[in-house]
Amino acid sequence: MSMLTPPGMGGQYRITGDKYPRMRRPKGRRRLVFLVVASVTALGLIGWGTLQLIDVFTGGGDKATAAGPKADCASKVSPSAEASTASTALPKPGQITVNVLNATTRSGLAKETADELQKRGFKIGDVGNATDAYDKKVAGTGILLGAKAAYSTALPVLNTQLSGAELKTDGREKADEVDLIIGTGFKSLTKKEEADRALTVLAEPQPTPSSQKSC
């Protein structure tokens, strides 16, 4: 008879099978563990969100894209190097020879104008009446006539002395010799102070803005 057989049972009934009573955790402890895990997760998410906001407002996010392409770079405007040398081609008044020709009916006007231009530093060539092509046919202040090469060099310099004059070119070769043809609308040369200021502005380089991006 087995030791597990109760007395008086005659050994007829025995405990068989492999199932035994198991110990279970209380439901209260499982709920507490779940609450702790949920709280830790929520705090982690809040902390991560706070760091992202700090990066946005302090610019800390730039570090994350330091290795990648940068966008929205600030544009800066700087003078063109070519423009700084553009004024060097302009001759000085002493390098320009002016032929003063009178296309009006007023006598002595060419001589008077030539003398004033000479005082202002210009060289004087021929002084007299205009040719038939222009005589009494210039209605405006005057015409400044020169070679094609003088259109952007000697003629603009002379034009500072006679505002409102018309600039024209012909087939001559010398770029440093030009004609001032006095028209019927001529009264006098530009005042010396104003002409000097115009010369200064003309001699100054006029930079052309060029856009550059800096990041």
Secondary structure as GFF3:
##gff-version 3
##sequence-region A 1 215
A	DSSP	alpha_helix	27	58	.	.	.	ID=ss1
A	DSSP	three_ten_helix	60	65	.	.	.	ID=ss2
A	DSSP	beta_strand	74	79	.	.	.	ID=ss3
A	DSSP	three_ten_helix	83	89	.	.	.	ID=ss4
A	DSSP	three_ten_helix	93	95	.	.	.	ID=ss5
A	DSSP	beta_strand	97	102	.	.	.	ID=ss6
A	DSSP	alpha_helix	109	119	.	.	.	ID=ss7
A	DSSP	beta_strand	123	129	.	.	.	ID=ss8
A	DSSP	beta_strand	142	147	.	.	.	ID=ss9
A	DSSP	three_ten_helix	148	150	.	.	.	ID=ss10
A	DSSP	alpha_helix	154	159	.	.	.	ID=ss11
A	DSSP	beta_strand	166	170	.	.	.	ID=ss12
A	DSSP	beta_strand	177	182	.	.	.	ID=ss13
A	DSSP	alpha_helix	192	203	.	.	.	ID=ss14
A	DSSP	beta_strand	209	214	.	.	.	ID=ss15
###
